[in-house]
Structures are given as structure tokens and as C-alpha cells.
Amino acid sequence: MANSVEEQKFSLKEVLDTFSLCLSENKEVYIEHYVEGWRGLVRFMNSLGSVFSFISKDAVNKIEILAKFFNGENGTHYSTIQSMVKYELDNGLVDLAKRDKYPESGCRTLLRLHRALRWLELFLERLRTSSEDCKTSVMCSEAYNESLAQHHAWIIRKAAGMAFCVLPGRPTFFEVMNVGTSEQVVSMLGDALPLISEVYDITEKLYAQHELLQLP
Ligand SMILES: CCCCCCCCCCCCC/C=C/[C@@H](O)[C@H](COP(=O)(O)O)NC(=O)CCCCCCCCCCCCCCC
């Protein structure tokens, strides 16, 4: 089946490269590139089939909330995750105990993507070190159980588990990434993972410092 020109150009390497743009010189995390990275990941997930659309809908919703802040009148405060946290906390714009006046603050919205980034990190690390006969569905659900699942209700965990079952096998998965041979995929993941981990760790530390890791 012939791909459109745009699909032909799509490579997961470009998406993961976006995360390398996330870090400023003094290790702040640029929201613009963070959101762009997520957009690319969602695009990749959509190319795997419509069973994932309930996941991508939620991700897109969160991406759009952040993009709106970033492009809005207070956009300068949403340049980095650090400036967003400071701005929203200083101005009482975050529901800290229960969802109330600010159910869609930047801080709580980004926290959901941040938790998903941990899933990505764990999943990609499994993919990187997997052998040819490893199942992507198993790698994906192990990564999920160690991360996001702990924050999801039973019904979401059930639906996610069902979606994982229809993930393509490792060879097709690698092919869809459009990065080249398996060796090239493994090497690309080896380059990308430390950057993703660094973005994750910096955000985690910041949220921990401000006691934001359990935002409702
Ligand atoms: C490629 C396989 C894709 C597997 C994706 C694994 C993640 C499974 C997440 C299931 C989320 C189900 C949707 C609902 C979520 C919300 O309940 C929940 C809580 O939100 P709330 O507090 O506003 O209510 N939302 C979230 O936790 C945010 C989830 C965001 C998920 C983004 C997943 C993007 C995955 C991108 C895949 C890229 C794969 C690249 C690998 C080579």
C-alpha cells in the first residue's frame, strides 16, 4: 500500500529528537517542545490503529489545554515548566486538594503527561533491550503497570490492557517507527532515552519540591 508523502517522512526519531530541544541551558523544560514531542507521539500512536483513539483523545485534550496556556495572554509564564509552576502557585491557580475552581490547571494537566512520560521511558527501555521474540504487548503492559496504572481507575486499566493486546509485534512496530534496521532502532533509542529520562527527572524533582505529585 502506497503511503502519502507525509507518512513516508514520518519517523519516530524526529519525534524523540523533539525531547532533546526541551532542555534550556539551565535545565528548565520548555513547554513548547514538550507539547510538540507529545503531539508527535500521539501521531505515531494513531498510525497504529483506531483502538488507541480513546488514549489519544485524552492525550490530545491535555496537549491542547497546555497549548492554550502557552499561546494565551499569560503565555510568557508558560514558557517552561518551572515558570508555569511558579506562576500558577504564586497566583493560587492550582486546585491542591480536590478539583474545584481550577480543574484544568497547567500543573495538574502536565502532571498527567509527566506520568505518561515515565511509561514511555520504561517501555522504550524494554524495546531497546528486547530480543526479536519479545512481545510488545507484554513490554507495554509491564511498563504501564509500573507507572501510569497506579494512577488509573480499574475501568481505564481494563481498557488499556485490551488495547495493548492488539499492538503489532516487534518487527512491525520497529518498521512503523521508520528509523531503519533493528540495529538502527536500538541505537536511536539508546540516544533518545537519556534525554527523556533527564526531562522526566527534572520535572519529577520540581513537582516533588512543591508537593505537586498528587494533584487531583
Ligand atoms: C503504543 C502504545 C500506546 C500505549 C499507551 C499507553 C498509555 C496508556 C494510557 C491509558 C490512558 C487512557 C485514557 C484516559 C486517561 C485519563 O483517565 C488519565 C487521567 O486523566 P484525568 O486525571 O484528567 O482524568 N489520563 C492520563 O493518564 C494521561 C494519559 C496520556 C497517555 C498518552 C499516551 C501516548 C502514547 C504515545 C505512544 C507512543 C509510543 C511510542 C513508542 C515507540
Ligand as a Chemical Component Dictionary entry (heavy atoms), coordinates in Angstrom:
data_LIG
# 
_chem_comp.id                   LIG 
_chem_comp.type                 NON-POLYMER 
_chem_comp.pdbx_formal_charge   0 
_chem_comp.three_letter_code    LIG 
# 
loop_
_chem_comp_atom.comp_id 
_chem_comp_atom.atom_id 
_chem_comp_atom.alt_atom_id 
_chem_comp_atom.type_symbol 
_chem_comp_atom.charge 
_chem_comp_atom.model_Cartn_x 
_chem_comp_atom.model_Cartn_y 
_chem_comp_atom.model_Cartn_z 
_chem_comp_atom.pdbx_ordinal 
LIG C1  C1  C 0 1.939  2.461  21.553 1  
LIG C2  C2  C 0 1.069  2.001  22.610 2  
LIG C3  C3  C 0 0.310  3.044  23.281 3  
LIG C4  C4  C 0 0.058  2.712  24.681 4  
LIG C5  C5  C 0 -0.270 3.896  25.508 5  
LIG C6  C6  C 0 -0.007 3.607  26.948 6  
LIG C7  C7  C 0 -0.656 4.523  27.852 7  
LIG C8  C8  C 0 -1.998 4.028  28.290 8  
LIG C9  C9  C 0 -2.756 5.124  28.866 9  
LIG C10 C10 C 0 -4.210 4.850  29.008 10 
LIG C11 C11 C 0 -4.926 6.152  29.164 11 
LIG C12 C12 C 0 -6.384 6.029  28.936 12 
LIG C13 C13 C 0 -7.113 7.306  28.688 13 
LIG C14 C14 C 0 -7.609 8.052  29.892 14 
LIG C15 C15 C 0 -6.838 8.627  30.725 15 
LIG C16 C16 C 0 -7.245 9.520  31.847 16 
LIG O1  O1  O 0 -8.172 8.919  32.705 17 
LIG C17 C17 C 0 -5.979 9.850  32.581 18 
LIG C18 C18 C 0 -6.228 10.756 33.759 19 
LIG O2  O2  O 0 -6.667 11.988 33.308 20 
LIG P1  P1  P 0 -7.633 12.881 34.245 21 
LIG O3  O3  O 0 -6.955 12.984 35.584 22 
LIG O4  O4  O 0 -7.771 14.186 33.531 23 
LIG O5  O5  O 0 -8.943 12.137 34.344 24 
LIG N1  N1  N 0 -5.042 10.456 31.637 25 
LIG C19 C19 C 0 -3.745 10.148 31.629 26 
LIG O6  O6  O 0 -3.234 9.419  32.459 27 
LIG C20 C20 C 0 -2.899 10.731 30.524 28 
LIG C21 C21 C 0 -2.630 9.660  29.539 29 
LIG C22 C22 C 0 -1.832 10.121 28.391 30 
LIG C23 C23 C 0 -1.438 8.946  27.569 31 
LIG C24 C24 C 0 -0.581 9.327  26.440 32 
LIG C25 C25 C 0 -0.124 8.122  25.712 33 
LIG C26 C26 C 0 0.569  8.486  24.466 34 
LIG C27 C27 C 0 1.244  7.303  23.935 35 
LIG C28 C28 C 0 2.152  7.600  22.834 36 
LIG C29 C29 C 0 2.650  6.324  22.289 37 
LIG C30 C30 C 0 3.916  6.450  21.621 38 
LIG C31 C31 C 0 4.599  5.157  21.567 39 
LIG C32 C32 C 0 5.951  5.275  21.045 40 
LIG C33 C33 C 0 6.690  4.028  21.300 41 
LIG C34 C34 C 0 7.723  3.715  20.361 42 
# 
loop_
_chem_comp_bond.comp_id 
_chem_comp_bond.atom_id_1 
_chem_comp_bond.atom_id_2 
_chem_comp_bond.value_order 
_chem_comp_bond.pdbx_ordinal 
LIG C1  C2  SING 1  
LIG C2  C3  SING 2  
LIG C3  C4  SING 3  
LIG C4  C5  SING 4  
LIG C5  C6  SING 5  
LIG C6  C7  SING 6  
LIG C7  C8  SING 7  
LIG C8  C9  SING 8  
LIG C9  C10 SING 9  
LIG C10 C11 SING 10 
LIG C11 C12 SING 11 
LIG C12 C13 SING 12 
LIG C13 C14 SING 13 
LIG C14 C15 DOUB 14 
LIG C15 C16 SING 15 
LIG C16 O1  SING 16 
LIG C16 C17 SING 17 
LIG C17 C18 SING 18 
LIG C17 N1  SING 19 
LIG C18 O2  SING 20 
LIG O2  P1  SING 21 
LIG P1  O3  DOUB 22 
LIG P1  O4  SING 23 
LIG P1  O5  SING 24 
LIG N1  C19 SING 25 
LIG C19 O6  DOUB 26 
LIG C19 C20 SING 27 
LIG C20 C21 SING 28 
LIG C21 C22 SING 29 
LIG C22 C23 SING 30 
LIG C23 C24 SING 31 
LIG C24 C25 SING 32 
LIG C25 C26 SING 33 
LIG C26 C27 SING 34 
LIG C27 C28 SING 35 
LIG C28 C29 SING 36 
LIG C29 C30 SING 37 
LIG C30 C31 SING 38 
LIG C31 C32 SING 39 
LIG C32 C33 SING 40 
LIG C33 C34 SING 41 
# 
